[in-house]
Amino acid sequence: MRYAKLPLAITEQSKRLSERGLLFDDPQRVEKYLSNIGYYRLSAYWHPFELPSFNGNSRNHQFKPNTTFDQVLHLYIFDRKLRLLVMEAIERIEVAVRTRWATALALRHGSHAHMRAELFKDPWQHTSDLAKIAAELGKSTETFVTHYKKQYKEPFLPPIWAIVETMSLGTLSRWFKNTSDTATKKEVSLALNMPTIEILEQVLHALTPVRNVCAHHGRLWNRRFAMSLPVIKRIRERLVPPDAPHHQDHHLYNYLVVVDALMKAVSPGSTWTQRLMTLADVLDGAGHRSMGFPEDWRERQPWKLA
């Protein structure tokens, strides 16, 4: 098929929503939100309020009776707050892993341990990763980069504790997994209260797309992620099992449980869990189920004590 939909003016967009049964009293207010957020972006949040389709199409586009624009906006605002809260936690976890990995590796192998191929399992992967960092720093105007270039000729890259600050979570996850120094990786895993190195590697890998959704303002609330989190025995009773129906373990709930466990290790006095529960309270049961929350989630740890 050839795409043939024509663009609509903002006033036509609000008119179409009204014709499809969405209730609102102030078209200008709706048009303001459509102008700033976008019809396409908001459509992900009114999808749950649409009538089921009976003709084989993926969506009906007609709204359930008594659906209001404020209900859609409420869900959109919830998702924005959720992203900010999850991003806050992942940032703190990411910084902790960065710092502990770089410090442990430097103390064992020197300031430029990241440049030593023998410290990494796959030399080809290491060479590729190092080249990417060198290329990025070659174009960088960061103060620490320009200072290093001006002050030092060798080695050509800054020390690992500076380099690590340029790594995204995905890049850090790849470097951490490729590190061959088991003692360094075990030190980091224990500090984050993860039972094994392999578990931490899998967790960092799985959290990367969650972090990217948050960073790029994507829809988080009812998203289904491709990767499963590893089974972590010490918190198994808190998690939705892999054999749960409707791929429930691929939704956000398990990720929130694991993020909470990591936050407890990184920042034991944090109010993050309580703030997450306060935010979750604004949704009803259907909203919770869209995130993969089990029916008895309030009776499970860590929410029971929050």
Solvent accessible surface area in square Angstrom, and as a share of the most:
residue,aa,sasa,rsa
1,M,248,1.11
2,R,219,0.80
3,Y,170,0.65
4,A,84,0.65
5,K,150,0.63
6,L,151,0.75
7,P,127,0.80
8,L,59,0.30
9,A,63,0.49
10,I,56,0.28
11,T,81,0.47
12,E,79,0.35
13,Q,26,0.11
14,S,4,0.03
15,K,113,0.48
16,R,94,0.34
17,L,1,0.00
18,S,58,0.38
19,E,120,0.54
20,R,55,0.20
21,G,31,0.30
22,L,3,0.02
23,L,87,0.43
24,F,47,0.20
25,D,150,0.78
26,D,68,0.35
27,P,67,0.42
28,Q,144,0.64
29,R,92,0.33
30,V,0,0.00
31,E,32,0.14
32,K,131,0.56
33,Y,65,0.25
34,L,2,0.01
35,S,70,0.45
36,N,114,0.58
37,I,32,0.16
38,G,24,0.23
39,Y,48,0.18
40,Y,194,0.74
41,R,78,0.29
42,L,0,0.00
43,S,14,0.09
44,A,29,0.22
45,Y,3,0.01
46,W,5,0.02
47,H,86,0.38
48,P,58,0.37
49,F,42,0.17
50,E,12,0.05
51,L,67,0.34
52,P,77,0.48
53,S,37,0.24
54,F,180,0.75
55,N,113,0.58
56,G,78,0.75
57,N,90,0.46
58,S,110,0.71
59,R,60,0.22
60,N,48,0.25
61,H,67,0.30
62,Q,79,0.35
63,F,11,0.05
64,K,83,0.35
65,P,106,0.66
66,N,119,0.61
67,T,6,0.03
68,T,47,0.27
69,F,1,0.00
70,D,77,0.40
71,Q,78,0.35
72,V,0,0.00
73,L,11,0.05
74,H,88,0.39
75,L,12,0.06
76,Y,22,0.08
77,I,56,0.29
78,F,4,0.02
79,D,0,0.00
80,R,94,0.34
81,K,99,0.42
82,L,2,0.01
83,R,13,0.05
84,L,112,0.56
85,L,16,0.08
86,V,1,0.00
87,M,48,0.21
88,E,51,0.23
89,A,0,0.00
90,I,1,0.00
91,E,94,0.42
92,R,94,0.34
93,I,2,0.01
94,E,10,0.05
95,V,66,0.38
96,A,18,0.14
97,V,0,0.00
98,R,31,0.11
99,T,68,0.40
100,R,116,0.42
101,W,0,0.00
102,A,1,0.01
103,T,66,0.38
104,A,3,0.02
105,L,0,0.00
106,A,14,0.11
107,L,150,0.75
108,R,107,0.39
109,H,49,0.22
110,G,33,0.32
111,S,44,0.28
112,H,33,0.15
113,A,0,0.00
114,H,0,0.00
115,M,49,0.22
116,R,96,0.35
117,A,44,0.34
118,E,114,0.51
119,L,14,0.07
120,F,9,0.04
121,K,125,0.53
122,D,59,0.31
123,P,70,0.44
124,W,210,0.74
125,Q,56,0.25
126,H,6,0.03
127,T,81,0.47
128,S,47,0.30
129,D,2,0.01
130,L,26,0.13
131,A,58,0.45
132,K,104,0.44
133,I,6,0.03
134,A,29,0.23
135,A,59,0.46
136,E,96,0.43
137,L,8,0.04
138,G,52,0.50
139,K,165,0.70
140,S,26,0.17
141,T,124,0.72
142,E,103,0.46
143,T,112,0.65
144,F,66,0.28
145,V,2,0.01
146,T,64,0.37
147,H,101,0.45
148,Y,19,0.07
149,K,93,0.39
150,K,177,0.75
151,Q,111,0.50
152,Y,107,0.41
153,K,174,0.74
154,E,148,0.66
155,P,50,0.32
156,F,127,0.53
157,L,5,0.02
158,P,6,0.04
159,P,20,0.13
160,I,0,0.00
161,W,137,0.48
162,A,18,0.14
163,I,0,0.00
164,V,2,0.01
165,E,95,0.43
166,T,48,0.28
167,M,3,0.01
168,S,49,0.32
169,L,2,0.01
170,G,24,0.23
171,T,31,0.18
172,L,0,0.00
173,S,9,0.06
174,R,81,0.30
175,W,3,0.01
176,F,0,0.00
177,K,124,0.52
178,N,12,0.06
179,T,0,0.00
180,S,49,0.32
181,D,22,0.11
182,T,84,0.49
183,A,49,0.38
184,T,0,0.00
185,K,5,0.02
186,K,111,0.47
187,E,77,0.34
188,V,0,0.00
189,S,3,0.02
190,L,115,0.57
191,A,30,0.23
192,L,1,0.00
193,N,79,0.41
194,M,4,0.02
195,P,49,0.31
196,T,60,0.35
197,I,24,0.12
198,E,101,0.45
199,I,21,0.11
200,L,0,0.00
201,E,21,0.09
202,Q,87,0.39
203,V,0,0.00
204,L,1,0.00
205,H,107,0.48
206,A,2,0.01
207,L,1,0.00
208,T,20,0.12
209,P,37,0.23
210,V,0,0.00
211,R,51,0.19
212,N,57,0.29
213,V,20,0.11
214,C,9,0.05
215,A,31,0.24
216,H,137,0.61
217,H,115,0.51
218,G,18,0.17
219,R,72,0.26
220,L,0,0.00
221,W,4,0.01
222,N,44,0.22
223,R,69,0.25
224,R,138,0.51
225,F,9,0.04
226,A,100,0.78
227,M,57,0.25
228,S,59,0.38
229,L,20,0.10
230,P,13,0.08
231,V,71,0.41
232,I,1,0.00
233,K,158,0.67
234,R,123,0.45
235,I,11,0.06
236,R,130,0.48
237,E,116,0.52
238,R,53,0.19
239,L,17,0.09
240,V,6,0.03
241,P,68,0.43
242,P,94,0.59
243,D,124,0.64
244,A,16,0.12
245,P,89,0.56
246,H,161,0.72
247,H,99,0.44
248,Q,38,0.17
249,D,10,0.05
250,H,35,0.16
251,H,33,0.15
252,L,1,0.00
253,Y,0,0.00
254,N,10,0.05
255,Y,1,0.00
256,L,1,0.01
257,V,0,0.00
258,V,0,0.00
259,V,1,0.00
260,D,0,0.00
261,A,13,0.10
262,L,0,0.00
263,M,5,0.02
264,K,94,0.40
265,A,32,0.25
266,V,45,0.26
267,S,18,0.11
268,P,107,0.67
269,G,74,0.71
270,S,30,0.19
271,T,77,0.44
272,W,2,0.01
273,T,11,0.07
274,Q,86,0.38
275,R,93,0.34
276,L,6,0.03
277,M,27,0.12
278,T,93,0.54
279,L,22,0.11
280,A,4,0.03
281,D,78,0.40
282,V,71,0.41
283,L,19,0.09
284,D,98,0.51
285,G,35,0.34
286,A,55,0.43
287,G,8,0.08
288,H,18,0.08
289,R,133,0.49
290,S,35,0.23
291,M,2,0.01
292,G,2,0.02
293,F,7,0.03
294,P,13,0.08
295,E,138,0.62
296,D,67,0.35
297,W,13,0.05
298,R,98,0.36
299,E,117,0.52
300,R,51,0.19
301,Q,56,0.25
302,P,11,0.07
303,W,5,0.02
304,K,116,0.49
305,L,146,0.73
306,A,49,0.38
